[in-house]
């Protein structure tokens, strides 16, 4: 039996860092595949009910603040860039640059969540939280609008939860970066977190048009 004197980032159940990297990468892609199926169910359910209650869902889309949705879209696109730069710096072993780009990504993530709090607060004060206190006075059927807002809060709420988890993971990574844990030979946690963050961003890229744009009345009448 060969005795492996493993040290540093190499875990005892791997032969070398390359094998460890491949296993971690495969695990992250398997996790993302599971997340795609989860969000796919939400997207599928929304599509079915939008087809069934088209006028109510169109009215619901028009009731959402497109300015805040567009702002958050721009924020997440910027965060994808900062995250990509963080991964690149990790691959090059540039710890200080990695820390700066990761902090930038976290700041943009917090901005996104702050905008979402503003949007949710607006819905709360107008009685648009699905439940016994739901109070909608538009032209569409209130029951159908409750279904729309149920999907809205379920889909954007789960996305926001993933954002909160992402910010928490960055807080967990920051001390490790400062200790010099990640090098040009060992950067898989940063790279895999980058995959997670890009996935969360892509989910919003689908949520924004689906909830805010499709069927929306044009801003300018020609």
N, C-alpha and C positions, 0 to 999 in steps of 0.2 A: 504494500500500500504506500503510495507516494504521499509524503507530508508536505502540504502546500503552506508555506509561511506567508500567508496573505497579510497585507497591511494597507493602511490608507483607505481609499474609496472602494477597493475591490472586496466584495462580499465573499464569504467563505465557500458558498455553494456555486461559485463560478470559477472557470479556469483562468480567465484573463479579462481585462477591461472591455475588449471587443465583444466577447460573448455576453458580458453583463449589459453592454450598450444595446446589443441586438434584442435581448430579452426585454429590457425596459421599453424599447421602442415598439416592439410587437405588442406588449401589454397596453401601452397608451393607445395604439391604433384600435385594439380590441375594445377598449373603453369608449373611444369615440364612436365606433360602430354601434355600440349599445345605446349611446346618447342619441345617435341619428334615429334609431328605431323609436326611442322615447318621444322625441320631438316630432317625428313623423306621424305618430298617432294623434298628437295635438293638431298638426297641420291638416291631417286627413279629416278629423272631426269638424274642424272649422270650415273646411271646404264643403262638406256635406250640408252643414246647417246654413252656410251662406247661399248655397244653391236652393235650399228649401225656403229660406226667409230672406230673399235677395233684397227687397226694399228696406227691411229693417236693418240689415247689415250694411247697406250702402249709407243709410242715415247715420248708423253708428260710426262708420269710418269718417263721415263728414263732421261728426261731433268731436273727434280727437284733435288735439292741437298739433297740426302738422309742423309748426315752427319748432316745437320742442323735439318732435320725432326726428326732424332733419338735423337739428343741432346734435342730438345724441348719435346719429349716424356719422356725422363728421368727426365727432369725438372718438368713436370706436375705430374708424378708419385710421385716424392718427395714432391710436393706441396699437393698432396692428403694425404700423411702421416702427414705433419705438420698441415693440416686442421683438420684431425681426432684427433690429439693431442690437438688442440685448443678447439675442442668441448668437449673432455673429461675433460680438465681443467675447462671449463665453467660449466659443470655438477657438478664438485667437488667444485666449488666456489673459485678456485685458480686464482685470477685476474692477478697477475704478470706473472705467467706461461702462462695464456691465452694470454696476450699481447705479450709475446715473440714468441709464436708459430704463432700467427696471423701476426706479423711482418715478421716472416720467410716465411709464405705463400705469403705475399704481395711481398717480395723480389724475390721469385721464379716466381711469376706471371709477374713481371717487366722484369726479365731475359727472359722469354718466349717472351714477346712483343718485347724486344730488338732484339732477334734473328729473329723474324718475320720482323722487319724493315730492317735488313740486307738482308734477302731473297727477300723482295719486292723491295728493291733498286736495287738488281742485275737484277731482271726482268725488272724494269723500264729502266735501262741503256742499256739493250739488246733489247728494243722495243717490249716487250712481254705483254704489258698492252693492253687488248682488246679495240678496238676502231679504229678510222681512221688511227692512227699512228702505228698500229700493224704491226710488221715486222719480219716474221719468214722465215728462209732460210734452214730448214731441209728437210728431204725426204718426210715428210707427206704433205698432202694438207693444205695450209695456212688457208683456211676457217674452216676446221675441227679442226686444232690446235687452232684457235681462240675460238671455242666452248669449247675445253678442258680448256683453260686458263680462259675462262669466268666462268666455274664451279669452277676452282681452286680458283680464287679470291673471288667468291661469297661465297663458303663454308668456306675457311680459313678466309676470311674477317669477315663474320658473327661470326665465332668462336672468332676471335680476339676482336670484339666488345663486346662480352659477357665477355671476359677476362678484358677488360677496365672497364666495368660496375662493375665487381667483385672487382677490385682494388679500384674503387670509393666507393663501399659499405664498404670495409675494412677501408678506410680513415674516413668514417662516423662513423664506430663502435669504432675506437680507443679512441676518447674522452669519449665515454660512458663507456668503460672499465676502463679508468683512474679515472672516477668519481665513480666507484664501482657500476654501474647500474646493472650488472649481478651478480647473486648469484646462489647458488646450488638450489634455489627454482625458480629462474627466469633466464632461459638461452635460451629460444626458438629463439630469433633473431640470436644467434650464431649458434645454431643447424640448423636452416632453411637456413642460409647462407652457412653452411657446405654442405647441400644437393645441393644447387645451384652450389657450387664450384666443388663438385664431379661429378655432371651432365656435367658441362663444360669439365672436364677432360675426362670423358667417351666419349664425342663427339669426342675429339681429338684421342682417342684410335681407333675409327673407321675411322677417316679421314686419319690418318697416313698410314695404309696399303692400303686403297682405292686409295689414290692419289700417294703415293710414292713407294709402294711395289708390288702391283699386276701387273704381267706381266713384271716386271723389269728384265733386263738381269742380270745373276749371276755375282758377283764380281770376282770370280775365275773360270777360265775355266779348267775343269778336263780332 
